[in-house]
Amino acid sequence: MRAVTRLLSAAADLQGPDVVRRRLVGEARDFFDVMRCVLLEVGEDGEHVEVVASSPAVGVARRPLSVRDLPPVELLLEHDLPALLTKRADAENVDRALGADGAARTLLVLPMRGSSEVRHVLLLLDADGRDFGEVEIGVAGSFAAAAAASLAQMRLTHEHAERVAQQAALARAAKTLNESLDLNRVLARICTEAASILDGDNAVIYRGDTTGLTVEAVHGIPPEAIGYRVAPGVGLSGRVVELGRPLITNDYQELESKPDAAFFGEVRSCVAVPMHWDGGLRGVLAVGFHRRHELTREEMKLLEAFGELAAAACRNASVHAGLAHAARTDGLTGCLNHTAMQHMLRREIERCERTGHRLSLVLVDLDDFKRVNEEHGHLAGDEVLRRVGAALRTTVRPYDLVARYGGDEFAIVTVEADEPAAVELACRSLAGISRAFEGDDSVGAGCGASAGVAEWEPGQTPTALIDDADRALLRGKQRTGRGSVVAFSDLPAGDRPRPARRPAEPAAASPSAGEAVWPDQGREQTERLRLRTRQLALANALGTRLSAMTDPQEILDAAVEELHRAFGYFLCAIVRVRGDGYVEAVARRGEMLPRAGGATPAQPRVAGVIGRCLRERRPVIVGDVREEPDYAAQPGAEDVRSELVVPLLVGDELWGVLDVEEARPHAFDDDDARLVQTVAAQVGSALRSATLYEQLDSAYLGTAEALADALEAGDRSGRGSRPVVELATAVGRQLGVAGGQLRTLRLAAIFHGIGKVAVPDAVLQKPGPLTGDERLEVERHTIVGERILSSVDFLAAVRPLVRHAHERWDGGGYPDGLRGDEIPLGARIVHVCDAYDAMTARRPYSEPMTDVEARAQLTAGAGSQFDGRVVAALLDVLDATEPVAAT
């Protein structure tokens, strides 16, 4: 018992699998007093085992062995035996195969099951040829079962921690991707976060489609890979594009065609998912591992969920870049527009003021442009402007700025150029304009331009600089002749005529001075960007909440609450598939609920839009439910016009759906579907983690029950502690005990009689009355039980309940004579439930009572021996269940 409780303590303290394994073989060797104890882990293929712990150590630790080299182990696994005892040559051969000296003469092979399959095998080897008896083999089997539970606890704890970490990483990634709309920065961040989420060694984003892929961003791979082209079908990412679905390989180097080994030669495992936005395949996100790592479908689905966030972020950044470009570009000429030119000129002047660099401005005005419009029409005039814009953009330096200043005037901001350099550039620009119309006898005949140049002086405002260049341009047109380039410094000091003022134009507003005027399409795109920003924020907030939750109902409530809080949907619901073929909502929020009167009707799984989603296992958007034949109206849903349903999977299980509904038609689009899919993925992952946590908790309780049943020497009824455990748990719930306190109560019910291990069987089974000394010996079992449990830290809250499980309400109990509310509630519950169980069970010293007689005894003792409130709760529980049958 102490050996197993120490194992439980190690598992509960999360000391890690290796610590638990080493403690396991050490405890087993000491407990069974054998020469050697070895723990084998069974491989996934069932044909190999690996020594993961040994006491004392053997020579093949952490090296796979074929089960064929260990015939007793092969026989046990092949025939699914509960245990196998072998001697002499077989024991010696196994000992030698393990790298030991071959001194073993007896071998006991014990399976250790995790759920339904044997995950580990425990070997007990002894040198003196002793014979394990039937009782000892049975004890060894119980030890192996308890040890298997401890290892299962560690495995489930590890998986749960991994999923919590992945959820937290996904939430963090969603937040990070939302922090920038710069596409290059977003792409780099996607790679970093994708590698972090899966703990990968590298990550790559490819942009492209079935015509080929190009590396756009990398993590963990030399930056020289950026720009590398991947042909269709090459590598895992090429296959993803061909097939249009996520793929995994755990043997990357064995792919038929692979990209350049200089970049990808170290990859052993890889997972790649497609990235879609704007209705098409836009690229691939891949995460690779240089180390040995067996990728799973769950990891692929996790990367898919992140890929949706990444695709949304890429789309947002692309749209933002497009909007920003459209906002600053003149649609006719492709040059900067007037507002953007003003902003860029102001920014460049601020930079020059900081750095002391030079800056000049060139204003270009087309000659006789009015004649082109009058003789050839405005379409021809537009063609002239297009050609001029293209000519100017191709003749300036890459870092100069070209803008359409207004009408037929253009401006060139020459960066780090003095006035002579700007004059030279202006001459080249005018020559480029002439070349653009060479050989064109139609609209281009006689097309030319003039230019004025001015250099910025420190302290000068943008408006003053533009005014100087404009004066030089006007001087050239008036005095020098058309087609000329005039510098402001060349104007005579007394002959600088002030040009006629242009009609006032709206002042260029800087980003901080007010909002730019956007066209309707831009405004719509901006609203979509804001919506996606809110959606990413929701994914972040939800992921953060779910990462800390282990209760399934709390997870479901949090999901619909966050959706409703962020978007105010008419209805948000999570619907679960029941075992009877019906579906029902298990969490709901929204305006529709008061109208429905709180009812949660069930419907057949195949019915409605939900049924269609379950059948097709894909998102379903209904623009107008009144035109949808699949729609099945529910009470209170008379105003519903739109519905969006996405499948919710927990692992590979189709668990249910996430359903959102709106009171206006066509309320949902693909962006909404992607958002709800992301939420569904987060919920599914969180529910999976909660399931693992529940399995972990059940493993704790199951191991504790097995341990208590095996060691309660005084229980000869064959019933064990289970009846008391079930009754105490039900009574606790009846009295409002919940959460951790209910778990503590359950453990107290399991261990309440553990101290009887120290009471001799002769006393426990004595058919007649006990002597005074014998009674004292029995009463000591509560103190002994408390002492036994003191070696297990996680049972600290259980110990007081075990100690006081025989205190009486009137103070006449033992060991401390507590009375009334001084006795912990859990101990009072265990006392009443244990008394009922004892009355209805066959004992060596008494015949069982009927249920009616036992109830009468409890009622008679209420207020004296028992807490009357607890007795009433137990009677209510018994009324709602079948009485425990006497055996």
N, C-alpha and C positions, 0 to 999 in steps of 0.2 A: 504494500500500500504506500509506504513512504517513497519507495523507488518511483512509482508511477506519479505520485503527487509532485515529486521533484521534477519529473518530466513536464507535467502540466505547468508548473511554475516557470520553467525555462521557456516553454512555448508562450505563456501569457506575458512574460517579460519582453517578448520580441527580441530575444538574443540572437536570432538567426538560425537557419537550418543546420549549419555545421556544429554550432554549440549544442543544439538539441540532439543531433545524431551522436556526437561524442558522449554526451551524457547518457544517451540511451544505451549504447553498447557497454559503457562503464557500469551503469546500474544493473543491466542484465547479467554481466559477468559476475558482479558481486552477489547479486540476489540468488543466482542459480549455482554459484560457486563452481564455475567451469574454467577450463584452461584458456579458452579464447571465445570472444563473441564478435561476429562480423555482420555488418549491415550492408546488403546489396540493394542497389537501385535498378529496377527493371527498365530496359530501354523501350522506346516507343514501338520498336519492331517486335518486341517480345522475344527476340533471339539473342540478345546480349544483356549482360548485367555489368554493373560497375561497383566496385568497392568504395563506398562513400564514408565508412567509419569502421574502425576495428580497435579492439582492446584485448591484448596489445596490438601494435601496428603490424601489418603484413606488407609484403614486398610489391604488391600490385595495386596499391591504393590509387584511385582515380584513373585506372586504366581499364577499358572495356574488356570483358571476357565473354566468350561464346558460352551459352548455356549447355552446349554439347560437351564442353570440357568439365562441366559440373553435373554429372548424370542425376544425382538426387534432386538438384534444383530443377532440372529439366522435367523430371518425372512429376514433381509437385506442381509445376506450372501447367504441364500438359493435361493432368488429370484433375486439377483444381482440388487438391487434397487439403484437409484442415491442418495437417502436420505430417511430417515424415521422419521416422527414426531409422537410422542405419548405423552399421558398426564396421570395425576392422578396415578392410581394404578400401571401401567407399569413403569412409571418414578420412583415412590417410591420404587418399588421392585428392580429395577436395582440399585438404589442408595444404598439400604441396601445390596444387593449382593456384591457391591464393598467395603463394610465395612464402609460405611458412616452412617449418622443418619437418612436417609430416608426422608429428608425434601424436596426432589425434587418433583415438580408437572408437569414439562414439560421436555421432553427429545428429543433432536434432534440427530439422529445417522447418521454419514457421513462416507462413504467408502473412503479409501485412497489407490489408486492403484499404484502398482509398476509394470511397463510394463503392462501385461494383467490380473494380478490377484490382489485381495485385500490383501495387506500385513498388513495394519493397519486400525483401526476404531477409529474415533474421536467422543466422546460423549460430548454434551453440555447440562448440566443440570441446570434448574433454579427453584427457589422456589416460585416465585410470580404467577405462572400459566400463564405467558404471552404467546401469540400466535405468533410463528414465521411466518411472512408473506412470500409470494411467492418470493418477491425480496430478503428478508433477507436469505431465504433458498438458493437462487441462489448465493448470495454473500458467504454464508458459504461453498457451494460446491466449489466455486472458491478458497476460502482460503484452503480448504482441499486438493484440487488438487495441489496448489502451495506448501503446506506443504509436501505432498507426494513426490513431486519432490525434496525437500530439503533432506528428508530422503533417497531417492534413490541416491542422490549425495553422501551422506555420505557412504552408502553401497557400491557403486561402487568405491569410493575413497579407502575404506578399502580393498576391494578385489584387487584393483589395487596395493595398497601398499604391500599386502601379496604376490602377484605374483612377484613384483619387488624384495622383500626381498628373496623369494624363488629362483629367478633367481640368485641373488647375492650370496646366500648360495651355490647354485649348482656350480657356477663358482669358489667360494672359495674352495669348497670341491674338485673339479677337480684339482685345483692347489695343494691342500694339499696332495692328494693321490699320486701326482706325485713327492713329495719331498723325498720319501723313497722307497727302494726296499726290506727292511726288512719285511718279511711276518707278523710277530707278531705285529709289529708297524703299518703296513697297516691295519690289521684287526681291531685293537683298534681304529684307526682313522676313519675307515668306520662307526663303531658304533656311534662314537661321532658326525660325520657330518650328518649321517642319522637322528639321533634324533634332531639335530639342524635344518635341512631343514624343517622337518614337525612339529617342536616344540613339539616333543614327550617326554614322561617321561622316556622311556627306549628304547634300541635297542639291538638286538641280531643277531649275525652271526652264522648260523649252517653250518657245512660242512658234506656232505654225499649225499645219493641218496635214491632210493626207499627201500633200505635195512635198512634205519634208519639214524638219524641225531645226530650229536654231537655238543654241544655248544662250539664254538671256541673263541668267544670274546663277551664282554657285555659292555653295558653302562647303568647306572641307576639300575643295578641289582647286588646283592652281587657277588663278584668274585668267590665264591664257586660254582657258577653255571657252570663255565668253566669245560668242560669234562662231563657234564650231558648228558645222552643218551636219545633221544626221539624216541620212537618206530614208525614205519610207521603208518600214519593216525592219530596220536595223536596231538591235538592242531591245530591251524591254519597253522603253518608251515608244519606239517605232511600232512595236506590236500593239501597244495600247491605242495608238492612233488608228491603226488598221482595224482593230476589233471594236473600238469605241467603248471599252470598259476597263476597269482597273485590273491589274495583273500583279502576281507575286512570283518570284523565283528565289529558291534557296540554293541555287547553283548557277550563279550568273555567268561564270566563265565557261559553262557548257552550252550557252546559247549558240545557235547556228551562226548568227551574224552579230557582231558586237562593234560598238564604236571604238575610237582610238584608245589603245591600251595605255598610252601615256597619261590619259586622264582617268580612265575607268578600269585599269588593269588590276587594281587591288579590291574591287568590289566582289564580295562573295554572295551576298543576299541583297535583294532589291525589291521595292514595292513602288509602283507607279500608278497614278490616277489621272484621268483626263480633267481638263479645266474648261468649263463651258461658260460663256456669257454672250448676251445679245443673240441667243438662239443658235449658236454654233460652237464647234470645237475650236478653241483658241490656243490650246497648248497642253502641256503635260507637267505634272509635278512628281518628281521621283526622289525617294530617299534610299540611300545605299548603306550597306554595312561591310566594313573590312574584316571584322571579326566574325566568329561563328555565331549565327543568330537565326533561329528558326522562326521566320515570319508567320503570323497567323492571320486568319480572316478578320479577326477583331481589330488587329492593327491596321489592316487594309481599310476597314470601315472607318476607323478613327482618322486615317489620312484623308479618306473621302470627305468626311465632315469638315476637316480643316481645309481641304481643297475647295469646298464650297465657299468658305469664308475668304480664302485667298483669291478665288475667281471674282468674288464680289468686290474685294479691295482693288484688284487689277482693273476691273471694269470701272469702278469709281474713279481711280486715278486716270484711266484712259479718257473717260468722259470729262473729267476735270481739265485734263490737258487739252482736249478738243474744245471745250468751252472757253478756256483761257486763250487758246489760239484764235478762236472765232471772235472773241471779245476784243482782241487787239489788232485784228487783221482786216484790211479793206477787201471786201469780197470781190471787187472787180479787178484790182491790180495785183493782189497777193502781197502787197506791202503793208507795213504797219498803218493803222488809221490815225486820224488826227489826235484822238484822245490818248492812244498808246504812245504816240510820238512825244506828246507833251510830258507824259509820265516818265518815259525813258530818258528824255533830255534832262528833266529835273534830277533823275537818279544819277546820270552821268556827271552832271555839274556838282552834285554833292560828293561824288567819289573824287572828282578832281580837286575839290576844296580840301579833302582829307589827304590826298596823296601828292598834290602839287603838279599833277600831269596836265598836259595841254588838251584842248578840245576845240574843234571848229564845226561850223554849221554851213551847209551848202543848200541854198534854195534854188530849185530848177523850175522854170516856167516855160510851157510850150508856146512856140510862136505860131500865130495864125490858127490856133485851135478852133476859134469861133468859126472860121471859114470852113473847116472840115465838117462841123455839125450842120452848117447852113447848106453846103453843097452836096454832102453825102448822107446826111441824116445822123441821128444820135447813135444808132447801132454801129455805124462806122467810127464815130467818135469813141465809143466804148472800146472798139478794137485797137484804136491808136493808144488809148490809155493802158490797155493790157500789155501791148508791146513795149511801151515806154517803161512800165513797171518792171517787166522781165529784163529789159536791157540794163536798167539801173542796178538791179539785184545781182546781175552777173558781172558787172564791172567794178563794184566796190570790194573792199577786203571783207573776209568772212565775219569779222567782228564789228564792222560798221553797220549802222542802222539806216534802213531806207523806209520812208513813210510817204503816203499820199497826204499832203498837207491840206489840200482842198481844191475842188474843181480840177484845173489842169496844172496845179502846182505840186511839186514833190520836194521832200526835204531829205538831206543826207547828214546824219550825225557822224562825223569822222572822229573816231576815238584815238586819243594820243597822237594828234596831228596838229601842227601849227598851220598858219594861214597859207604859206607857200605850198605845203604838202596838200592842203585841202583844195587849192587852186588847180594843182596838177590832177588830183582825183576828179575834180569837176570837168576838166577838159576831156579826160578819158570817158567820163559818163556821157558827155554830149556827143562824142564820137561814137559811142556805143548806141546811142539813140539813132544817129544817122544810119549806122549799119543795119539797124533793125528794119529800115524801110528801103534798103537798097534793092533795086529791081522791081519795086512796087509802084506802078504808075497810077494806082487808084487813090486810095486814101492817103498813102504815104508820100505822094508827090509833094516835094517842098517842105516836108515836116522837119522842123528843127526846134531848138530850145536855147534859152539863155540861162545864165546862172549868176547868182550873187553869193559871195563867200565872206564870212566873218569869223574871227577867232575870239573865243571866250576869254575875258579878262577876270582875274580873281575878284570876287565880290559882285560880279555882274549877275543879274537875274536871268532866267530863261527868256522872259519876255523881251528884255533889253537885247539879248543876243539875237533873237529872231528879228527884232526891229533893225539891227545893224545889217544883217544879211539881206533883209528886204530892201533897205535903202540902196545897197550895192546893186541888187538886181534891177531896181527901178532906174538907177543911174545908167546901167548898161543898156537898157532898152531905149532910154530917152536920148542918150548922147553918143554912145559907142556904136550901137547897132545891134540888130538881132543876131543870135548865135554867138554872143560874146560871153566871156567870164570876167567878172569884175570883183575885185577884193575891196572890202570896206576900207582898208588902210590906204588904198589908192585914191580915194575920194579927196578932192581939195578941202582944206580945213574950212574954208568959207563957202564951199559949194556942196553942201550936203542937204539937198532938198528933202524935206519931210514928206514921205509918200502919203498919198491919199489913204485915209483910214478905211480898212475893210469893215464891212458890217460886223457888228459885235457877234462873236461866237460864244457858245456856252463854254465857260471855263472848264479846263480839264480837271476833273476831281481825282485827287489821289485816293488810294484805297482807304486811307484813314479819314478822308474828308466827307465821305458819303457813299452811297451805293450807285454803282454804274447802272445805266439804262440797258436792260437786256431785252433782246427780241423774245417773242412769245415762246419760241422753241427753246431758247436758252433758259427762260424762266422755268419751263417744264422740266428740263434736264436738271436744273438746280434743285427743284423740289424733289426729284427722284434721288439726287445725291443726298439731300437731307434725310429722306426716308431711309436710304441704305445706311446712313450714319446712325440713325436711331436703331435700325435693325442690328447693326454690329454692336452697338452699346447694349442692346437687350441680350444678345448672345453672351457678351462679357458678363453682365450682371447675373444672368441665369447660371452660367457656368460657375461663377464664384459661389453662388448659393448652393448649387447642387453638389459641389465638390466636398462640402462638409456634412452632407446628409446621408443617413443610413436607413431611415424609415421610409418605406415605399410610398405611403400615403402623403408624407411630407414632401417628397420629391414631386409627386403628381400635383399637389396643391400649389407648390412653388412655381411650377411651369405655367399653369393656367393663370396664376396671379400675375406673374411677370408679363405675360402676353397681354393680358387685359389692361394692366397698369400702363404699359407702353403705348398701346394702340387703341384701347377702348372698344374692342370688338363687341358686337351685339351678343355673341356667345363664343366662349373658348371652352372646349371640353376635351378631356382625354377619355377615350372609350376603350374598354377592355373586352376581349373575346372570352366568353365563359365556356366552361367545359360542356355545357349542354347545347352548344350551337347558337346561343343568343349573344348579343352584345349589350352592354349597359355602360353609362357614363359613371366613372369613378372619381372624377374631379371636374368641377365646372365653375366658371365665373362669367358674369355678363348681365346686361340689362334684361335679357330674356327670362332670367330665372324667376323673378317675382311673378311674371305673367304665367309661368308654368306651375305656380303653386308649390314649388319645391319637389315636385314629382320627378323621379328618375326612371322612366319607363324603359323596359328592355325591348329589343326587336330582334328578329331572326338575323343571323350573321349575313345572309345573302341579300338583305333588304337595303334599299336606298343607296345614296351616294357612298355611304360607308361600306356597304356590301361590295360595291363596284371597286372601291379602293382596295379592299381586302382581296378581291379576286385578282386584280391586276397588279397588286403590290407596287403601286406607283402613285404619285400625287394626282389628285383629280380636282380640277377647277370648274365650277359651275357658275357661269355669268349671270344666269337668271333661272332660279329654281322653278319658276312657273312654266318654263319651256323645257324643263328637264324631266324626262319620263322616269328616271331612276329615283327622283327625290321622294322621300317619305317624310311627311310633315309630322312634327311632334307637338304636344300641348304647349301653348305659349309661343309657337314659332310661326304664327300666322303672318308676321311682318317680315320674315326672312326672305331675302331676294338673292343673295350670293352665298356660296359655300365653297370652302377649300378643305380638303381632307388629304392627309399624308399618312402613310403607314408608319407604325412605331414598332421597331424590332428590338428585342432584348437578346443579344447574341444572334443566333440564327433563327430564333423563334419569332413568328409574327404575333406579337403580344396584343396589338390593338391598333388604334389610329389616334391622331391628333386632329381635331375638327374645329375649324373656326367659321363663323357665320356672320353675315352683315345684313343690315336692313335696306341697303341700297344695291341696285344691280351693278354687275361688273366691277365689284369692289376689289377683286384680287387679280394679280398678274403673276408672271414667272418669278419676279423678285420676291413677292410674298410667299410663293411656293418654296423658294430656296430658303427663305428665313424659317418657315415652319418646319421644313425638313431638317434644318440645322438644330432647331429646338428639339424635334423628335429624336434626332441622333443623340443629343445631350441627355435627354430623359432616358432613352434606352440604355445608354452607357451607365448612367447613374443607377438605374434599376438593376442592371447587371452587377454593379458594385454592391448594391444593397443586398442582392441575393447571395453574393459571396460572403458578405458580412453575416447574414442570417445563417448561412451554412457553417460559418466559423463559430457563431454563438451556439448553434445546435451541436456542433462537435464538442464544444466545451461541456455542455449539459449532458450530452450522451455519454461522454467519457466519465463524467462525474457519476452518472447513474450506474454505469457498468462497474465502476470502482466501488461504489457504495454497496451494490448488490453482491459483489464478490466477497466483500470483507465484513459485512454485517453477520458475524458468526451467530448472533442470537436469533436471526430470522429464520425460522424453520417452516414458515407457512408456504414458501415457494412463490409468494407474491412480490417480494422485494419492496423497494421504496416507491414504485410507480404509483400505486393508488393514492398514497399520501401526497405525492408530488402533484398529481392531477387535481385532487380535491383542493389542496392549498392554493394552487394557482388560480383555480376558478373562484374560490372564496376571496382571494386577494383582489381579483378584478371586481367582484361584487362590492367590495368595500372601498373601491377607488384607488387601489394600489396599481401603479403603472411604471413603465420605463425601467430604469435601473433598479428601483426598489422591488419591482415584481420579479426581476431576474434574481435578485438576492434572496427573495422569499423562496423561489423555486429551488435554488441551491441549498438553502437551509432545510427544506423538506427532504431533499436528497440525502443530506449528510446528518440529519437529526439523530440517527441511531448509530453513527459510525463508532462512537466510543465503546459500544458493546463488544468490540473486538478484544477489549481488555478484561471482559467478564468471563469467567470459566463457563464452558458449556453445561457443566453439571448444575450450575446455579440457574442459568437461563432456561434450561429444560426441566427444572425440578417440577414435578407434578403437584407437589403439596405446598403448603405455606412456607415462606422464607423466614429464616431466623433473623434476628436483629442485625448480626454481622453481614449476612447475605444481602439484606435489604440495603445496607450502607454501601456494599460493593456494587450493587446495581445502580444506586443513585449516583455513584461516582462517574458513571459513564458519560454524563453531560460535560463534566470537567475534562475527562480524558478526550472526548470528541473535540472540545475547544482546543486542547493542547495539540492534538494531531493536526488540526487545520492550521495551526499557527505557522507551520513550515511553508504554507502556500500564501504568498503575499496577496494575490488577487481575491482570496477568500476572507479578507480582513473584516468586511461588513457582515459576513455570514456567521462568524464565530459567536457574537453575542446571542444570535437567535438560536444557535445550537445549544449554548450554555443554558439558556432560560426556557427551553422548550417544554419543561415540566414544572414550571412555576404555576401556582394556583391563583385565581382571581382574589381569593380571600387571604392570601399570604401563607398558606399552609404547604406550599410546594417546595421544591429543591432546585438548585443547591443554595440559593441566597435568600429565600423567603420573601421575594418581591411580591407586591400586591397591586391590584388594579392597573392603572395606567403606567405604573413603574415598569411593568413588563413590556418589552418591545412588542408592537402590534404583530410583527411577523412571527414571533415566538408564540403569541396567543393563538394565531391561526394554525400553526403547526401542531400545537397542543390539542386543539379540538379535532383536527383532521386525523391526527395519529390515534386519538382515543376512539374515534368512530371506526377507523381501520382495525384497531386491535379488538374491538368488540365484535366485528363481523368476520374476523379471520379465525381459522382453527389454530389453537395453540396447544402446546404440550400440557398446559395446566388448565385449559378451559375449552368448552365447546363454543362454536360461534353463535352469536345472537342473530336473530332476524333483523331486518332493516327497521321494522316497527319498534322492536325492543331497544335497539341501539338509539333510535331517535328519542325514545322516552327517557333513556338514561341521560342523554345530552341535555334535554330540556330540564330534567330534574337537577342537573349540576350547574345550570346557567345561573350566574350571580354568586356562586360559591366556588366551585372548582373551575368553571369556565367563564370567559367573557360572554355575557348574554348576547351582545351584538354580533359576535363571531358565530355563536351557535345559530342565531336566526339566519345569518348569511349562508351557513352550511346547509341548513334545512331548505332554503330557497334553491340552492344549487342542486341538492338531491331531488327536489321536486321537478327540476328541469331536465334531469338525466336519469338514466337507468341506475338502480342501486348496484353497488359493487357486490358481486356474487361471492358467497363464502366458499372456500376451497378446503 
